[in-house]
Amino acid sequence: MSAKVYLIPTTLGDSPVENVIPKYVVDIINSTNHYIVENIKTARRYLIKAGIKTKIDDLTFYELNKHSLPETYNSYLNPIKENHNIGIISEAGTPGVADPGADIVALAHQKNIPVVPLVGPSSILLSVMASGLNGQSFAFVGYLPIQKHERIKRIKELEWKSQTENQTQLFIETPYRNNHLLDDIITTCSAETRLCIATDITLEEEFIKTKSVKEWKKGVPNLNKRPTIFLIHRY
């Protein structure tokens, strides 16, 4: 079996493909006609933007998201049996990291199908790189609770874990609730806790800044509807 599952990165927003996606990734796209994607419409748009030469209507797409049924996952890998490569594409950045594509990757390993990760932007790694916080030990915990009292409780837990384990904690929020989360971080965390706000990564409007909570209280950016990762570290 020479066919492979390729983990194909996408841009994190409307940045030019050539700025963040290596040429060899585009070459692999042009050798792949079967794709497992979170959203077919946005995947088609990305492939066109990346410069795929095959007609979009000649490609085969399998949708993988919260509505997909696990019992259908095996069929998504059927093209491998006919020696066709399969590409996995997430909505943004690299697939398989905080992404449903991980389920297909796990299944591919069970079937001894080669899995090839391709270089591209990961908002998680880029934010850690630029934060100045602990890059030796960090944890991405995803979304925090929606309910305010539960969210504040979780922030306190993450701050305590950061201090006791000397570990950077990363988390995100739905973009239209960013400002509410930021307010809770500022009012909940210790004045000495360092907070990095990383938003619009790789875009022209990119903003990445690390300060103590005490310093952030003097003024914060407007993060409404802007993709953002929050990182905290208390020494």
N, C-alpha and C positions, 0 to 999 in steps of 0.2 A: 504494500500500500504506500503510494508516494504522495497522495493527496493529503492536505493539511488543513487544520483550522487556524486561520489567521485572526489575531486580535488587532483590529484596525482602529487606530486613534482618529479622532475628529478634532476640529477646532473647539475652543471653549466659548466661542461667540462668533461674531462676524469678522474676525481677523482674517487677513489673506492666508489662504492655504499654504502658500510657499513660505510664509513666515514661521510656521510651526510644524509642518508636516514634511518629512524628508521625501525626496524624489522617489526613492526605492519603494516607499509605501504606495505611491501612486502607481508604480509599475506593477505591484502585486494586485492592486485594485483592478488593473487592466488584464489580469490573468484569472480573475475570479468572477463567476457569474451567479453564485448562490450566496445569499446574505441572510444572517439572523440579526434582526434589528429591533430596537424598542418601538420605533415609530416609522412606518414605511414612507410616509410623506417626507419627513425630515431627512431620512436616510437617502432617499432618491435625490433630494435637493443637494445634499452634501456630496454625493458621488458625481453629480454634474459639475459642481463647483470645483471638485478635485481634478476634473478633466478626464473622466472615464470615457473611453472610446466606444465601448459597446452601447448599443441603443438601450435606454433604460427599460423599455417595454420587453426587451429580450432577457432581462434579469429575473431571477426567482427570489422572492423575499418571504421570510418566515418571521412572524411578529412574536417578540418575546417581551412581555411586560406583566404587570400584576393581574391581567385578565387571562393570561395564558394558562393552559392546563398542563401540569407536569407529565401527564401520561402521553402528551403529544411530542415531548422533547426528543424521544428516540427517532421519530420520523424526520426531524430537522437535520439529522446527520446522515440521512440516506444517500445524498449525493456523493459522499465519500466512497461508497461502495462502487460507484461508477467512475472513480478517480477524478472527481471534481473538487476543487478547493472550495472551502466555505469561509466567508468572512463574517466576523461578529462586530457590529457597530453599535456603540451606545449613543445616547442623546448628546453627550458632550464629553470630551476628553478621552481617557483610555478605558476600554471595556474590561469588565471583570473586577474592577475596584469600586466598591459601593455601587454595584451594578448587577442586574439579573443575569448578565452573560456568564457569571461565575457558575451557574447551574449547568450550563451547556459545556463549559470547560471541564467541570468535574466529570460529566458523563463521557466526554471525549477521552479523558484519562482512563476511565473504566474500560473503554473499548480499544485502548492502545492506539488511539489516533494522535498523531503528532500535533502539538499545540505550539504556535509560534507567536510570541508577543512582539509587537512592532513599536518602534519609538514614536512618541508623540506627547502632547502636553497633559499632565496630570495636575489638576488644581491642588490636590492634597500635597503632593511632593513639592510643587513650586512654592506653595505657601510656607511650608516648613523651611525650605531653602532660604527664603527671603526674610523669615521672621527673626532670626537671631536667637530663637529659643532652642531648647534641647532637641537636636536632631539625631541624637544617639538613641533616645527612647521617647517615642510618641505614640499616641493612640487616636484614631479617628472613630468617633462614637456616633456619627450620623446626626439625625434630628433629635432635638430635645422635645420634651412634652409640650403640648399646646397650652394646656391649662397653666395659668400663671403660677399658682402655688406649687404645682408639681415641677414646673420649669425652674423656679428658684431653688427648690430642694435639690434638683439635679445639678445645677450650677455649683452649689455648695459642695456636693459630693465630688464633682470633678476637680474643684479647686483643692479639696483635701487630698484627693488622690495624686494630683500634680505635686503637691508639697511632700507627701510621705514617700512617693516613689520617684521623685525628681523626674517627672514625665510630662511632656507637653501634651495637652488635651486639645483636640480639634473637633469642631462641630459646625453644623450648618442650620439654616432655617429657610423656609419658603421665602423668596425675595421680598414679598410684600409685608412680611412680618419681621424683617431684619431690624428695623428701628426699635421695635418692642423688645426684642431679644437683647439688643445692645444696651438699652436702658436697664434691663434686669441685671446684666453683667456688671454694669457700672455701679449700681446701687447695692449689689449683693457681695461682690468680691472685696477682698482686703485692698487697702490703698496701695500696698506694695506689689500686689499681683501684676505681672506683666501681661498685657493683652495686645495681640496682633490682629489687626483688621486687614484682611486681604480680599479685595473686591475687583471685579472686572479684570481678572488676571489674563495677561497677553493682549488685552484690548487697548485702544488709544487712551481710554479713561482709567486705566489701571491705577489702583491706589493700594499701597501696602505700607503699613506703618505700625511699629511696635512702641508702646509707651506703658508706663505704669497706670493703673486705674486712677490713681490720684491725678496724673497728668491729663488723662482722657476727660476727666470731669470738667476741665476748662473749656472743652469744646469737642464735638464729635461730628463726623461727616454724615451726610444724608445717604442712607443705604437703601432707600425704598426702591424695590424692583431691580436691584443690582445683585447679581450672583456674588455671594460673599462666603468666605470661610473665616471663622473665629478661632483663635488659638490663645490658650491661657497657660501660664506657667508661674507657679508660686514657689520660690526658693525656700 
